[in-house]
Amino acid sequence: MALQTHAEEDRMVNQFMERLQGKYPHQKEFLQAVHEVARYVLPYEMFVPEYRDGQVLWRLTEPDRAIMFRVVWYDDKGQVQVNRGFRVQWTNALGPYKGGLRFHPSVNVGIIKFLAFEQTFKNSLTGLPLGAAKGGSDFNPQGRSEDEIRRFCQAFMLELHKHIGEGFDVPAGDIGVGSREIGFMYGTLVKLRGYEPGAFTGKTLELGGSHLRPEATGYGLIYFAQEMLRHNLNEDLSGKTALISGSGNVAQFAAEKLIELGVKVLTLSDSTGFVHIPDGLTMEQLEFVKKLKMRRGASLREFAEKFRLTFYEGKKPWSVPADLAFPCATQNEITEDDAKELVKNGCRLVAEGANMPSTPGAISIFLSNNVLFGPGKAANAGGVAVSGLEMAQNAQRMQWSREEVDRKLQEIMKNIHAQAVQFGEEKNSVNYIKGANIAGYDRVARALVNLGVI
Ligand code: NDP
């Protein structure tokens, strides 16, 4: 429906971005995330009078509220430590605020805003009643003892508990926050307020968690990639080679599903470098990595040494030739140069396990070279989808079987793929980034319009 010229569209998007940049000049990840959405959604919004007149996308560039707080705790030496805590509640138009907590030294308000904004479209794509939020702290868990992590989580919750709750705002994990940290935070909430399993997702099974929640983002990513390959190339994953970055929650379970489906996983990485596994990662090796990474701060170098593999200190895996690439570590980890290297080496599909791991330059390279590109807000939505299923189970005081959750997860990922195709189909290809952005926007925009101007 391109009734406008590209030049007119570009002008409109640039004006929109200049206005936002004027307000938040230093929040570069947030501006990047909004720009990626605006370039596809604004031209679409122009043709829907209720959306255009209601300035829906502009409204969506502000959160409902952003909460910032001080977290004070004692380290093992008895010294007082001070961190910053955040919870940004973006919109509850579709359901309770929902999104993970990130503990990483790079966390600041701009990072949390980019993540919460992305979450809005992702949660909408799942088709579940989920609003959007994100939070976290600049606390660095690396090298911290379990006691320190527990004390930090308890101190963090002393403030956060005032802002969350079942049916209102339901956090989960993200970088630096797994089921152990969620246990500590949920434990504090239970102590302060009593039993309320619906206030957190990503809990262990004993605390009312869902089967398959730890696996959900990684498995969902591979289900999504499978759909992309089938739809566009009529091919399956089996027999292909893949690069994975990261070695945390998302990377581990993406690797597990790939191995199960007959794909050779050639790399894993972490903040210290990457390891090359020329014969393909085995399940035994993966189990070693899972145990290793339970120790926050442990380097993959230990894994490389144990299995006599080459470890590339301080490097990323994108120069290794492979059919498929799954960035599962962090934002902006694939630059334009990395993308050129991937294309040169014959990579045909990139699906994002992490949030915004590809820079805008990298995305342009993928799109102009016909690399199938699955953006994070669609490809990694499996995690929040199973969080939505965990909320449904908690509300019913039920726990579904692993098979049942897996079946539902596969259905949801297929449905997200179908929506991205519906809105992203172009002449000879599917532009998944356009499709995911418009489809995610459309559902939340309809809800906002129905709620009136609030
Ligand atoms: P984890 O903390 O479990 O793992 C993160 C991995 O990324 C680790 O291997 C870590 O290395 C590596 N990493 C982190 N920062 C950097 C960096 N600056 N440079 C290089 N490597 C880095 O997090 P998750 O697996 O949960 O999250 C990974 C990504 O997936 C994030 O973008 C997150 O937002 C996204 N995501 C997660 C979901 C979930 O359900 N967990 C859902 C949807 C998206 P090291 O071990 O050295 O710290």
Boltz pocket constraint, residues with backbone or C-beta under 6 A from the ligand:
constraints:
  - pocket:
      binder: B
      contacts: [[A, 173], [A, 174], [A, 175], [A, 176], [A, 177], [A, 213], [A, 217], [A, 246], [A, 247], [A, 248], [A, 249], [A, 250], [A, 251], [A, 269], [A, 270], [A, 271], [A, 272], [A, 293], [A, 297], [A, 298], [A, 328], [A, 329], [A, 330], [A, 331], [A, 353], [A, 354], [A, 355], [A, 380], [A, 381], [A, 383], [A, 384]]
      max_distance: 6.0
